[in-house]
Amino acid sequence: MTIRTYALYGCSKRLLAWMAIVMIALLGPACAGTFGRYSGNVEIVPGVGCNETFSKDVAARIGLAYVALFVFDLFIFVLTVYKIYKTNSLSWLSFVTRKNIIDVIFRDGVMFFGVMTLSSIPNILTYYIGSVGLRGSLSTFTSCMSVTLISRLMLNLHQTDTGIFSTPAQDDSPSLPVLTTRVNLEFTISSHHY
C-alpha cells in the first residue's frame, strides 16, 4: 500500500520521507512489544490445544504490533482519500466503474481498509480484553485476509486499461496523472524462449 500511495502522489520524495518517519515511529514500539522477553510468561491452558496462550501483560505487548499496523493502514487510507479528493473532487459515480487506474486504486484501497478494519479490530480486542484461550486467536485470520487482499489489489492493477504491463495511454482529463510501468521488452521476449 505504501508503494501505491507513493506512486499516486507522483513519487514525491517529501511524502516518502513522511511515510518513512511514520513507519519508523510505529515500528519501534511494535518491535519492542513483539520481540521483548515474554517466553517465561506463556500459560498452558488445558483443553485449548497446541496454541500458545499469553498472560494479559504479554498479550497487550503483542497486540501493540497489530495496533501499529492498523494506525499505519489508517494513515495510508487518509492519504489516498485526500489525493483522490483533490484529483477527482470525489465524483462517486466514477468509482463504480473501472474508468482509470486512479479509480481502481481508490476503490481497492477503500475495500482493503474496510475489510482489514473489520478483521483487525476484533483481533486487537482479543489481545486486550479476550479470555486467556481467546487472546490472539484471530491473528492467523487477519494475516490471511491481508495477504489475500494485497494479492487482489495487485491483480486489479494488471487488469486496468492503463495498468501494469500495458501500453501508455492518454487520459481524457488533464488533471489526472497516468501511471504506467516501463518494461524491458528485450528481457521479456528472451525470458519466454528456452
SEMAR-497041 format. One line per field, with one value per residue: residue number from 1; y negated, x negated, z of N, C-alpha, C in turn; residue in three letters. Coordinates in Angstrom, 2 decimals, padded with zeros to 5 digits, m for minus. Each point is the difference from the previous one (the first is absolute). Layout:
# SEMAR-497041
num (NUM, ...)
n_c2 (Y, ...)
n_c1 (X, ...)
n_c3 (Z, ...)
ca_c2 (Y, ...)
ca_c1 (X, ...)
ca_c3 (Z, ...)
c_c2 (Y, ...)
c_c1 (X, ...)
c_c3 (Z, ...)
residuo (ALA, ...)
# end
This chain:
# SEMAR-497041
num (1, 2, 3, 4, 5, 6, 7, 8, 9, 10, 11, 12, 13, 14, 15, 16, 17, 18, 19, 20, 21, 22, 23, 24, 25, 26, 27, 28, 29, 30, 31, 32, 33, 34, 35, 36, 37, 38, 39, 40, 41, 42, 43, 44, 45, 46, 47, 48, 49, 50, 51, 52, 53, 54, 55, 56, 57, 58, 59, 60, 61, 62, 63, 64, 65, 66, 67, 68, 69, 70, 71, 72, 73, 74, 75, 76, 77, 78, 79, 80, 81, 82, 83, 84, 85, 86, 87, 88, 89, 90, 91, 92, 93, 94, 95, 96, 97, 98, 99, 100, 101, 102, 103, 104, 105, 106, 107, 108, 109, 110, 111, 112, 113, 114, 115, 116, 117, 118, 119, 120, 121, 122, 123, 124, 125, 126, 127, 128, 129, 130, 131, 132, 133, 134, 135, 136, 137, 138, 139, 140, 141, 142, 143, 144, 145, 146, 147, 148, 149, 150, 151, 152, 153, 154, 155, 156, 157, 158, 159, 160, 161, 162, 163, 164, 165, 166, 167, 168, 169, 170, 171, 172, 173, 174, 175, 176, 177, 178, 179, 180, 181, 182, 183, 184, 185, 186, 187, 188, 189, 190, 191, 192, 193, 194)
n_c2 (001.18, 000.09, 000.99, 000.50, m000.33, 000.50, 000.99, 000.10, m000.27, 000.71, 001.01, m000.60, m000.55, m001.12, 000.51, 000.44, m001.17, m000.59, 000.76, m000.24, m001.27, 000.05, 000.65, m000.79, m001.04, 000.65, 000.15, m001.09, m000.56, 000.18, m000.32, m001.07, m000.18, 000.19, m000.59, m000.63, 000.04, 001.03, 000.72, m000.63, m000.83, 001.01, m000.04, 001.18, m000.03, 000.86, 000.84, m000.86, 000.96, m000.05, m000.84, m000.98, m000.11, m001.24, m000.46, m000.70, m000.06, 001.27, 000.33, m000.87, 000.54, 001.21, m000.34, m000.54, 001.12, 000.62, m000.67, 000.18, 001.24, 000.02, m000.63, 000.81, 001.02, m000.53, m000.15, 001.19, 000.45, m000.75, 000.39, 001.21, m000.09, m000.56, 000.86, 000.98, m000.51, m000.22, 001.23, 000.73, m000.71, 001.22, 000.13, 000.30, m000.50, m000.73, 000.10, 000.01, m000.80, 000.64, m001.28, m000.08, m000.02, m001.29, 000.22, 000.83, m000.89, m000.96, 000.61, 000.47, m001.25, m000.47, 000.91, m000.22, m001.32, 000.10, 000.89, m000.70, m001.04, 000.64, 000.30, m001.20, m000.72, 001.02, 000.07, m001.32, 000.04, 001.06, m000.78, m001.01, 000.53, 000.79, 001.13, 000.76, 000.79, m001.21, m000.35, m000.83, 000.47, m001.29, 000.13, 001.30, m000.15, m000.90, 000.80, 001.03, m000.77, m000.41, 001.22, 000.48, m001.01, 000.12, 001.32, m000.23, m000.82, 000.86, 000.99, m000.81, m000.28, 001.31, m000.02, m001.11, m000.95, m000.69, 001.29, 000.84, m000.11, m001.20, m000.31, m001.02, m000.61, m000.76, m000.75, 000.05, 000.19, m001.26, 000.02, 001.07, 000.43, 000.35, 001.11, 000.17, 001.15, m000.31, 000.71, 000.71, m000.34, m000.39, m000.38, m000.64, m000.39, m000.30, m000.43, m000.20, m000.12, 001.24)
n_c1 (m000.82, m001.16, m000.35, 001.21, m000.08, m001.21, 000.44, 001.02, m000.98, m000.19, m000.27, 000.80, m001.19, 000.70, 000.95, m000.95, m000.56, 001.17, 000.21, m001.26, 000.22, 001.18, m000.56, m001.04, 000.83, 000.69, m001.09, m000.48, 001.14, 000.33, m001.23, m000.01, 001.27, m000.26, m001.19, 000.77, m000.48, 000.62, m001.04, m000.40, 000.74, m000.38, 001.31, m000.03, 000.97, 000.47, 000.03, m001.01, m000.85, m000.61, 001.00, m000.90, 000.07, 000.42, m000.84, 000.73, m001.10, m000.28, 001.28, m000.06, m001.17, 000.48, 001.09, m001.05, m000.55, 001.10, m000.12, m001.32, 000.25, 000.97, m000.82, m000.95, 000.85, 000.33, m001.29, m000.25, 001.04, m000.37, m001.24, 000.49, 000.83, m000.99, m000.85, 000.85, 000.22, m001.29, m000.12, 000.92, m000.21, m000.40, m000.13, 000.93, 000.64, m001.10, 000.21, 001.22, m000.44, m000.58, 000.31, m000.72, m001.30, 000.23, 001.05, m000.77, m000.98, 000.89, 000.66, m001.15, m000.46, 001.18, 000.03, m001.29, 000.16, 001.13, m000.48, m001.13, 000.82, 000.85, m001.20, m000.55, 001.10, 000.73, m000.99, m000.04, 001.31, m000.29, m000.97, 000.86, 001.10, m000.68, 000.66, m000.56, 001.00, 000.54, m000.95, 000.07, 001.20, 000.17, m001.20, 000.20, 001.25, m000.43, m001.01, 000.82, 000.84, m001.02, m000.52, 001.20, 000.22, m001.23, 000.19, 001.19, m000.61, m000.99, 000.87, 000.68, m001.23, m000.15, 001.22, m000.56, 000.66, m000.34, 000.13, m000.49, m001.12, 000.52, 000.52, m000.83, 000.87, 000.72, 000.11, 001.33, m000.18, m000.34, 000.94, 000.35, m000.85, m000.77, 000.26, m001.24, m000.34, m001.28, 000.02, m001.05, 000.41, m001.24, 000.02, 001.14, m000.42, m001.21, 000.78, 000.71, m001.23, m000.10)
n_c3 (000.00, 000.61, m000.77, 000.15, 001.28, 000.06, m000.77, 000.82, 000.84, m001.08, 000.79, 000.84, m000.05, 000.05, m000.79, m000.79, 000.22, m000.17, m001.06, m000.32, 000.30, m000.60, m001.03, 000.07, 000.08, m000.92, m000.73, 000.57, 000.40, m001.28, m000.40, 000.77, m000.36, m001.29, m000.12, 000.87, 001.18, m000.51, m000.34, 001.08, m000.72, m000.75, m000.09, 000.54, m000.89, 000.91, m001.03, m000.06, 000.20, m001.18, 000.01, m000.16, 001.28, 000.15, 000.91, 000.83, 000.74, m000.24, 000.16, 000.99, 000.30, m000.18, 000.66, 000.60, m000.46, 000.37, 001.13, 000.02, m000.37, 000.91, 000.84, m000.43, 000.05, 001.16, 000.27, m000.55, 000.69, 001.03, m000.23, m000.16, 001.04, 000.66, m000.53, 000.21, 001.19, 000.11, m000.44, 000.59, 001.07, 000.22, m001.31, 000.88, m001.03, m000.10, 001.33, m000.52, m000.95, m001.00, 000.21, 001.08, m000.01, m000.03, m000.78, m000.68, 000.06, m000.24, m000.97, m000.48, 000.12, m000.42, m000.97, m000.26, 000.13, m000.70, m000.84, m000.14, m000.05, m000.81, m000.47, m000.10, 000.02, m000.50, m000.89, m000.12, m000.08, m000.78, m000.43, m000.03, m000.50, m000.80, 000.11, 000.92, m000.21, 000.09, 000.85, m001.01, 000.28, m000.22, 000.54, m000.05, 000.39, 000.88, 000.26, 000.00, 000.67, 000.71, 000.03, 000.25, 000.82, 000.47, m000.05, 000.54, 000.84, 000.08, 000.11, 000.78, 000.44, m000.12, 000.52, 000.45, m000.64, 001.07, 000.20, 000.85, m000.70, m000.03, m001.16, m000.07, 000.78, m000.78, 001.07, 000.00, 001.29, m000.23, 000.96, m000.69, 000.93, m000.99, 000.66, m000.35, m000.53, 000.03, m001.12, 000.37, m001.22, m000.12, 001.27, m000.20, m001.20, 000.46, 000.99, m001.13, m000.44, m000.35)
ca_c2 (m001.18, m001.14, m000.24, m000.54, m001.38, m000.74, m000.20, m000.85, m001.37, m000.38, 000.31, m001.14, 000.34, m000.53, 000.96, 001.21, m000.27, 000.04, 001.39, 000.69, m000.45, 000.63, 001.43, 000.20, m000.33, 001.10, 001.26, 000.10, 000.62, 001.32, 000.98, 000.15, 000.82, 001.33, 000.76, m000.11, 001.26, 000.44, 001.46, 000.56, m000.35, 000.80, 000.83, 001.17, 000.15, 001.32, 000.05, m000.97, 000.61, m000.30, m001.43, m000.68, m001.00, m001.01, m000.77, m001.27, m000.95, 000.41, m000.19, m001.44, m000.39, 000.56, m000.74, m001.30, 000.11, m000.10, m001.39, m000.79, 000.32, m000.64, m001.44, m000.25, 000.17, m001.19, m001.08, 000.18, m000.21, m001.44, m000.57, 000.39, m000.74, m001.41, m000.17, 000.21, m001.16, m001.12, 000.30, 000.26, m000.67, 001.09, 000.31, 001.38, 000.87, 000.53, 001.05, 001.25, 000.52, 000.17, m001.03, m000.13, 000.66, m000.75, 000.52, 001.35, m000.13, m000.45, 001.02, 001.11, m000.47, m000.04, 001.38, 000.54, m000.59, 000.45, 001.41, 000.12, m000.56, 000.99, 001.15, m000.43, m000.46, 001.14, 000.63, m000.83, 000.14, 001.29, m000.14, m000.88, 000.31, 001.38, 000.96, 000.59, 000.87, m000.75, m001.02, 000.23, 001.07, m000.50, m000.53, 000.75, m000.47, m001.36, 000.08, 000.59, m001.01, m001.01, 000.55, 000.18, m001.30, m000.59, 000.71, m000.52, m001.35, 000.08, 000.55, m001.03, m000.96, 000.59, 000.10, m001.29, m000.40, m000.67, 000.66, 000.51, 000.74, m000.42, m001.10, m001.29, m000.52, m001.36, m000.14, m001.12, m001.13, m000.42, m000.07, 001.33, 000.56, 001.32, 000.82, 001.10, 000.69, 000.32, 001.39, 000.30, 000.98, 000.97, 000.99, 000.71, 000.92, 001.06, 000.88, 000.94, 001.04, 000.91)
ca_c1 (000.82, m000.90, m000.48, 001.13, 000.21, m001.16, 000.24, 001.18, m000.45, m000.99, m001.33, m000.44, m001.03, 000.46, 000.95, m000.75, m000.68, 001.01, 000.43, m001.10, 000.01, 001.14, m000.31, m001.01, 000.63, 000.89, m000.76, m000.75, 000.79, 000.51, m001.09, m000.32, 001.04, 000.04, m001.22, m000.42, m000.15, 001.26, 000.12, 000.29, 001.36, 000.97, 000.84, 000.58, 001.39, 000.50, 001.13, m000.09, m000.74, m001.43, m000.21, m000.55, 000.84, m000.85, 000.52, 000.59, m001.07, m000.64, 000.98, 000.08, m001.20, 000.11, 001.08, m000.50, m000.41, 001.20, 000.48, m000.89, 000.35, 001.28, m000.24, m000.65, 001.03, 000.85, m000.80, m000.01, 001.36, 000.27, m000.77, 000.64, 001.25, m000.34, m000.47, 001.13, 000.88, m000.62, m000.07, 001.31, 001.06, 000.86, 001.18, 000.21, 000.44, m001.15, m000.67, 000.69, m000.52, m001.45, m000.33, m001.45, m000.75, 000.21, 001.25, m000.27, m000.80, 000.88, 001.00, m000.66, m000.49, 001.14, 000.36, m001.06, 000.08, 001.23, m000.12, m001.05, 000.54, 000.92, m000.73, m001.04, 000.53, 000.25, m001.27, m000.61, 000.80, m000.28, m001.24, 000.15, 001.11, 000.41, m000.37, m001.33, 000.04, 000.41, m001.00, m000.76, 000.56, 000.37, m001.17, m000.20, 001.02, m000.33, m001.16, 000.47, 000.81, m000.91, m000.70, 000.98, 000.41, m001.12, m000.05, 001.10, m000.37, m000.99, 000.64, 000.86, m000.83, m000.34, 001.18, 000.52, m000.42, m001.29, m000.65, m001.36, m000.29, 000.83, m000.59, 000.40, 001.27, 000.31, 001.27, 000.79, m000.09, m001.40, m000.39, m000.29, m001.28, 000.06, m001.06, m000.41, m001.22, m000.85, m000.41, m001.09, 000.57, m001.03, m000.06, 001.28, 000.07, m001.00, 000.32, 001.03, m000.61, m000.83)
ca_c3 (000.00, 000.04, m001.36, m000.77, 000.43, m000.51, m001.43, m000.14, 000.24, m001.00, 000.52, 000.80, 000.99, 001.29, 000.53, 000.34, 001.27, 001.07, 000.20, 000.69, 001.39, 000.67, 000.12, 001.05, 001.28, 000.37, 000.04, 001.26, 001.07, m000.42, 000.14, 001.42, 000.61, m000.58, 000.21, 001.39, 000.70, 000.57, m000.08, 001.31, 000.39, m000.75, 000.85, m000.65, 000.41, m000.42, m000.90, m001.08, m001.10, m000.07, m000.14, 001.15, 000.62, 000.59, 001.12, m000.43, m000.31, m001.25, m001.08, m000.28, m000.75, m001.36, m000.64, m000.42, m001.41, m000.83, 000.10, m000.86, m001.38, m000.28, m000.10, m001.28, m001.03, 000.07, m000.57, m001.45, m000.48, 000.02, m001.10, m001.26, m000.13, m000.23, m001.37, m000.91, 000.17, m000.71, m001.43, m000.61, 000.75, 000.47, m000.81, 000.45, m001.08, m000.73, 000.76, m000.24, m001.25, m000.08, m000.96, m000.10, 001.08, 001.24, 000.57, 000.49, 001.22, 001.07, 000.33, 000.68, 001.29, 000.91, 000.31, 000.85, 001.32, 000.66, 000.41, 001.02, 001.24, 000.56, 000.55, 000.94, 001.28, 000.88, 000.35, 001.04, 001.21, 000.66, 000.77, 001.15, 000.90, m000.17, 001.04, m000.22, m001.17, m001.19, m000.35, m001.22, m000.82, m001.33, m000.70, m001.24, m000.93, m000.41, m000.91, m001.27, m000.69, m000.51, m001.18, m001.06, m000.53, m000.73, m001.28, m000.80, m000.42, m001.06, m001.20, m000.57, m000.71, m001.29, m000.85, m000.44, m001.34, 000.10, 001.11, m000.11, m001.22, m001.12, m000.76, 000.58, m000.51, 000.36, 000.70, m000.52, 000.92, 000.16, 001.40, 000.53, m000.45, m000.60, 000.58, m000.87, 000.38, m001.15, m000.03, m000.90, m000.91, m000.38, 001.07, 000.03, m001.13, 000.14, 001.11, m000.40, m000.83, 000.79)
c_c2 (m001.26, m000.36, m000.59, m001.46, m000.90, m000.30, m000.95, m001.48, m000.41, 000.17, m001.18, 000.45, m000.49, 000.95, 001.29, m000.18, 000.04, 001.42, 000.80, m000.39, 000.67, 001.50, 000.26, m000.28, 001.13, 001.32, 000.18, 000.64, 001.39, 001.08, 000.23, 000.88, 001.43, 000.83, m000.12, 001.37, 000.40, 001.53, 000.63, m000.24, 000.79, 000.89, 001.16, 000.19, 001.35, m000.13, m000.98, 000.60, m000.41, m001.48, m000.57, m000.97, m000.93, m000.62, m001.34, m001.03, 000.32, m000.22, m001.48, m000.47, 000.53, m000.73, m001.37, 000.00, m000.12, m001.39, m000.89, 000.24, m000.66, m001.51, m000.33, 000.18, m001.21, m001.20, 000.07, m000.25, m001.50, m000.69, 000.30, m000.79, m001.48, m000.23, 000.16, m001.18, m001.20, 000.22, 000.05, m000.81, 000.99, 000.15, 001.50, 000.94, 000.62, 001.12, 001.36, 000.66, 000.19, m000.99, m000.13, 000.61, m000.72, 000.48, 001.40, m000.05, m000.44, 001.08, 001.17, m000.41, m000.07, 001.41, 000.63, m000.54, 000.48, 001.43, 000.15, m000.61, 001.00, 001.23, m000.41, m000.40, 001.17, 000.72, m000.78, 000.15, 001.34, m000.08, m000.79, 000.38, 001.46, 000.89, 000.64, 000.88, m000.72, m000.99, 000.39, 001.05, m000.44, m000.49, 000.72, m000.45, m001.39, 000.00, 000.56, m000.99, m001.07, 000.48, 000.15, m001.33, m000.69, 000.68, m000.51, m001.40, 000.05, 000.55, m001.03, m001.06, 000.53, m000.04, m001.34, m000.34, m000.66, 000.62, 000.44, 000.86, m000.32, m001.13, m001.32, m000.52, m001.44, m000.01, m001.22, m001.23, m000.40, m000.02, 001.37, 000.50, 001.40, 000.78, 001.14, 000.62, 000.29, 001.42, 000.16, 001.12, 001.05, 001.11, 000.84, 001.02, 001.13, 000.94, 001.01, 001.12, 000.85, m000.03)
c_c1 (m000.87, m000.47, 001.11, 000.25, m001.12, 000.18, 001.18, m000.36, m001.13, m001.43, m000.60, m000.99, 000.40, 000.99, m000.71, m000.72, 000.99, 000.49, m001.08, m000.05, 001.13, m000.27, m000.99, 000.60, 000.92, m000.74, m000.74, 000.80, 000.53, m001.06, m000.35, 001.03, m000.01, m001.21, m000.54, m000.04, 001.31, 000.12, 000.31, 001.42, 001.07, 000.76, 000.55, 001.41, 000.48, 001.21, m000.07, m000.72, m001.44, m000.28, m000.59, 001.03, m000.90, 000.67, 000.52, m001.07, m000.67, 000.93, 000.12, m001.21, 000.05, 001.09, m000.43, m000.46, 001.21, 000.61, m000.84, 000.33, 001.32, m000.16, m000.67, 000.98, 000.93, m000.71, 000.00, 001.38, 000.33, m000.77, 000.66, 001.29, m000.27, m000.42, 001.13, 000.96, m000.56, 000.00, 001.38, 001.13, 001.07, 001.29, 000.27, 000.44, m001.18, m000.70, 000.67, m000.55, m001.50, m000.54, m001.52, m000.66, 000.17, 001.28, m000.20, m000.80, 000.89, 000.99, m000.63, m000.56, 001.10, 000.40, m001.03, 000.14, 001.24, m000.11, m001.05, 000.45, 000.92, m000.70, m001.03, 000.56, 000.41, m001.28, m000.69, 000.76, m000.23, m001.27, 000.23, 001.13, 000.48, m000.43, m001.34, m000.01, 000.30, m001.06, m000.80, 000.57, 000.39, m001.19, m000.26, 001.00, m000.33, m001.17, 000.40, 000.83, m000.90, m000.70, 000.96, 000.39, m001.13, m000.15, 001.09, m000.33, m000.97, 000.60, 000.92, m000.79, m000.38, 001.18, 000.54, m000.54, m001.37, m000.84, m001.41, m000.12, 000.96, m000.70, 000.45, 001.26, 000.16, 001.36, 000.72, m000.13, m001.45, m000.45, m000.37, m001.35, 000.20, m001.20, m000.31, m001.26, m000.79, m000.48, m001.12, 000.48, m001.02, m000.10, 001.28, 000.09, m000.99, 000.32, 001.09, m000.54, m000.94, m001.42)
c_c3 (000.00, m001.41, m000.86, 000.36, m000.51, m001.49, m000.24, 000.18, m000.94, 000.47, 000.77, 001.08, 001.39, 000.66, 000.42, 001.33, 001.16, 000.26, 000.72, 001.47, 000.78, 000.19, 001.13, 001.38, 000.48, 000.15, 001.32, 001.11, m000.37, 000.16, 001.46, 000.70, m000.50, 000.36, 001.42, 000.66, 000.66, 000.04, 001.35, 000.45, m000.74, 000.97, m000.82, 000.56, m000.48, m000.92, m001.16, m001.20, 000.03, m000.19, 001.28, 000.55, 000.79, 001.21, m000.53, m000.38, m001.33, m001.17, m000.36, m000.80, m001.43, m000.78, m000.49, m001.46, m000.93, 000.06, m000.92, m001.48, m000.40, m000.16, m001.33, m001.16, m000.04, m000.63, m001.53, m000.59, m000.07, m001.14, m001.36, m000.22, m000.28, m001.45, m001.01, 000.09, m000.77, m001.51, m000.65, 000.59, 000.41, m000.80, 000.18, m001.12, m000.73, 000.76, m000.17, m001.26, 000.10, m001.03, m000.20, 001.23, 001.34, 000.69, 000.59, 001.31, 001.16, 000.42, 000.75, 001.35, 001.04, 000.41, 000.95, 001.41, 000.75, 000.52, 001.08, 001.33, 000.67, 000.55, 001.05, 001.36, 000.90, 000.43, 001.13, 001.31, 000.70, 000.83, 001.28, 000.94, m000.13, 001.16, m000.37, m001.25, m001.30, m000.49, m001.24, m000.92, m001.41, m000.81, m001.32, m001.06, m000.53, m000.97, m001.36, m000.80, m000.62, m001.27, m001.17, m000.63, m000.76, m001.37, m000.94, m000.52, m001.18, m001.29, m000.66, m000.72, m001.38, m000.96, m000.48, m001.39, 000.00, 001.10, m000.28, m001.25, m001.14, m000.73, 000.61, m000.67, 000.44, 000.66, m000.55, 000.86, 000.21, 001.46, 000.58, m000.50, m000.58, 000.52, m000.96, 000.55, m001.25, 000.13, m001.00, m000.92, m000.42, 001.04, 000.04, m001.12, 000.18, 001.15, m000.35, m000.87, 000.85, m000.42)
residuo (MET, THR, ILE, ARG, THR, TYR, ALA, LEU, TYR, GLY, CYS, SER, LYS, ARG, LEU, LEU, ALA, TRP, MET, ALA, ILE, VAL, MET, ILE, ALA, LEU, LEU, GLY, PRO, ALA, CYS, ALA, GLY, THR, PHE, GLY, ARG, TYR, SER, GLY, ASN, VAL, GLU, ILE, VAL, PRO, GLY, VAL, GLY, CYS, ASN, GLU, THR, PHE, SER, LYS, ASP, VAL, ALA, ALA, ARG, ILE, GLY, LEU, ALA, TYR, VAL, ALA, LEU, PHE, VAL, PHE, ASP, LEU, PHE, ILE, PHE, VAL, LEU, THR, VAL, TYR, LYS, ILE, TYR, LYS, THR, ASN, SER, LEU, SER, TRP, LEU, SER, PHE, VAL, THR, ARG, LYS, ASN, ILE, ILE, ASP, VAL, ILE, PHE, ARG, ASP, GLY, VAL, MET, PHE, PHE, GLY, VAL, MET, THR, LEU, SER, SER, ILE, PRO, ASN, ILE, LEU, THR, TYR, TYR, ILE, GLY, SER, VAL, GLY, LEU, ARG, GLY, SER, LEU, SER, THR, PHE, THR, SER, CYS, MET, SER, VAL, THR, LEU, ILE, SER, ARG, LEU, MET, LEU, ASN, LEU, HIS, GLN, THR, ASP, THR, GLY, ILE, PHE, SER, THR, PRO, ALA, GLN, ASP, ASP, SER, PRO, SER, LEU, PRO, VAL, LEU, THR, THR, ARG, VAL, ASN, LEU, GLU, PHE, THR, ILE, SER, SER, HIS, HIS, TYR)
# end
